[in-house]
């Protein structure tokens, strides 16, 4: 019997989780994103700013809410995966 401690790491980053959630539901509130991803609202805000700064995401104001557009034709960032695009990841996970 193994006595290894279970850890909480995941294969995908919080950035990927936020991006995939917004691709599925572009008008999802930051509060709801935080609950779904399992991070703080502040962390979600920081991730959204980083994704927008790097051109993966844009927000459009709709009254008091934001609607997000994911630019799914952008390449993934790491050298190992840069031959793939965001839509490849979204398609793989959201099947």
SULURCOR-V467004 format. One record per backbone hydrogen bond with DSSP energy under -1.0 kcal/mol. NH is the residue of the N-H (numbers start at 1). CO is the residue of the C=O. Records with the same first field share a line. If there is no record, write none. Layout:
NH: CO  CO
//
This chain:
17: 13
18: 14
19: 15
20: 16
21: 17
22: 18
23: 19
24: 20
25: 21
28: 25
33: 29
34: 30
35: 31
36: 32
37: 33
38: 34
39: 34
44: 40
45: 41
46: 42
47: 43
48: 44
49: 45
50: 46
51: 47
52: 48
53: 49
54: 50
55: 52
56: 51
58: 69
60: 67
62: 65
65: 62
67: 60
68: 26
69: 58
71: 56
72: 70
74: 71
76: 84
81: 78
82: 78
84: 81
86: 74
87: 72
88: 85
89: 85
90: 86
91: 87
92: 88
93: 89
94: 90
//
